[in-house]
Amino acid sequence: MFCFSEKYVELQGILLYGTDLRVASVILPPPKHGSDLKQEAEKRLRELKAYNLPEKHSFAIMLACIGRGEGMYEENGVESAIFHKLFPDTPLVGLFGNGEIGCDFSDNPVAATNDMKRRKSALPKLFHSYTSVFVLVAYD
């Protein structure tokens, strides 16, 4: 059974639409005990880079859990700094939230097919906690 203790539940989203848009996204997972947090974040963001979306006309959106950031890394701006190291010319906008919605995804048919093969189910998990979701959008 699923129930909320709060009186109201609020959900907000962003919709991007266009025939010339290409999109890919990755999720930086919750930290694992004993893992190198910065190294894991860079590994996941390199996976975003591997989708090879054109960076000339692109922007990115970062949706991060309020529990990440300085409290997790003991310094500010770690994930966004890693992003800018890998995507130096791509503007990044973002916000912190209390629960994130997103999935590892690419609109590249080959990459998307490979992503689906890795999953046990055809439906990806969309609701997360203690994660950061990075969405890269390229446009012509």
C-alpha positions as CSV (number, residue, x, y, z in Angstrom):
1,M,0.0,0.0,0.0
2,F,1.2,3.5,-0.9
3,C,0.2,6.5,1.1
4,F,1.6,10.0,1.8
5,S,1.7,11.5,5.3
6,E,1.7,15.0,3.9
7,K,-1.5,16.7,3.2
8,Y,-0.5,17.8,-0.3
9,V,1.9,16.3,-2.7
10,E,3.5,18.6,-5.3
11,L,5.0,17.5,-8.5
12,Q,6.7,19.8,-11.0
13,G,8.3,19.0,-14.4
14,I,9.9,20.4,-17.5
15,L,8.7,19.6,-21.0
16,L,10.9,20.2,-24.0
17,Y,9.5,19.6,-27.4
18,G,10.9,20.0,-30.9
19,T,11.8,18.0,-34.0
20,D,15.4,19.2,-33.9
21,L,16.0,18.3,-30.2
22,R,18.3,15.5,-29.2
23,V,18.3,14.5,-25.5
24,A,20.3,12.3,-23.2
25,S,20.3,12.0,-19.5
26,V,22.1,10.2,-16.7
27,I,21.5,9.7,-13.0
28,L,24.3,10.1,-10.4
29,P,23.2,7.5,-7.8
30,P,23.2,7.7,-4.1
31,P,26.7,7.2,-2.6
32,K,27.8,3.6,-1.8
33,H,29.7,2.9,1.4
34,G,33.5,3.2,0.7
35,S,33.1,4.7,-2.8
36,D,35.0,7.7,-4.2
37,L,32.1,10.1,-4.6
38,K,33.9,12.4,-7.1
39,Q,35.2,9.6,-9.2
40,E,31.7,8.0,-9.4
41,A,30.2,11.3,-10.4
42,E,32.8,11.8,-13.1
43,K,32.3,8.2,-14.4
44,R,28.5,8.8,-14.8
45,L,29.0,12.2,-16.5
46,R,31.5,10.6,-18.9
47,E,28.7,8.3,-19.8
48,L,26.6,11.3,-20.7
49,K,29.5,12.6,-22.8
50,A,29.7,9.2,-24.5
51,Y,26.3,9.8,-26.1
52,N,28.1,12.2,-28.4
53,L,25.4,14.8,-28.7
54,P,26.6,17.9,-30.6
55,E,27.8,20.4,-28.0
56,K,27.9,23.4,-30.3
57,H,24.2,24.1,-29.7
58,S,23.3,22.6,-26.3
59,F,22.4,23.2,-22.8
60,A,22.0,21.1,-19.7
61,I,19.6,20.8,-16.7
62,M,20.7,19.5,-13.3
63,L,18.2,18.3,-10.8
64,A,19.9,17.4,-7.5
65,C,18.6,16.2,-4.2
66,I,18.9,18.7,-1.4
67,G,21.0,16.1,0.5
68,R,23.8,16.3,-2.1
69,G,26.2,19.2,-2.5
70,E,28.3,20.4,0.3
71,G,26.8,18.0,2.8
72,M,27.9,15.0,0.7
73,Y,31.1,16.2,-0.8
74,E,32.2,18.6,1.9
75,E,32.7,21.3,-0.7
76,N,30.4,23.3,-3.0
77,G,29.8,22.8,-6.7
78,V,31.5,19.4,-7.2
79,E,29.1,17.9,-9.6
80,S,28.6,21.1,-11.7
81,A,32.4,21.6,-11.8
82,I,32.9,18.0,-13.1
83,F,30.1,18.7,-15.7
84,H,31.9,21.9,-16.9
85,K,35.2,20.1,-17.1
86,L,33.6,17.6,-19.6
87,F,31.3,20.1,-21.3
88,P,33.1,23.4,-21.1
89,D,30.9,25.3,-23.6
90,T,27.5,23.9,-22.4
91,P,25.4,26.2,-20.2
92,L,24.1,24.4,-17.1
93,V,21.0,25.4,-15.1
94,G,19.7,23.5,-12.1
95,L,17.9,23.3,-8.9
96,F,17.7,21.3,-5.7
97,G,14.7,19.3,-4.9
98,N,13.3,16.8,-2.5
99,G,13.1,13.7,-4.7
100,E,14.1,13.5,-8.4
101,I,12.4,12.3,-11.5
102,G,14.5,11.1,-14.4
103,C,16.2,8.1,-16.1
104,D,19.3,7.1,-17.9
105,F,18.2,7.9,-21.4
106,S,19.3,8.8,-24.9
107,D,17.2,9.5,-28.0
108,N,20.0,7.7,-30.0
109,P,18.3,4.5,-31.1
110,V,21.4,2.4,-30.6
111,A,22.2,3.8,-27.2
112,A,18.6,3.6,-26.1
113,T,18.4,0.0,-27.2
114,N,21.5,-0.9,-25.2
115,D,20.1,0.9,-22.2
116,M,16.9,-1.1,-22.4
117,K,18.8,-4.4,-22.7
118,R,20.6,-3.6,-19.4
119,R,17.3,-3.3,-17.6
120,K,15.3,-6.3,-16.4
121,S,12.1,-4.4,-17.3
122,A,11.2,-2.3,-20.3
123,L,10.0,0.5,-17.9
124,P,12.8,2.4,-16.2
125,K,12.7,3.5,-12.6
126,L,11.7,7.2,-12.7
127,F,11.4,8.3,-9.1
128,H,14.7,8.6,-7.1
129,S,16.1,10.0,-3.9
130,Y,19.5,11.3,-3.0
131,T,20.5,11.5,-6.7
132,S,21.4,14.1,-9.3
133,V,19.8,13.9,-12.7
134,F,21.6,15.5,-15.6
135,V,19.8,16.2,-18.9
136,L,21.7,17.3,-21.9
137,V,19.7,18.9,-24.7
138,A,21.2,19.6,-28.1
139,Y,19.3,21.5,-30.8
140,D,20.0,22.4,-34.5
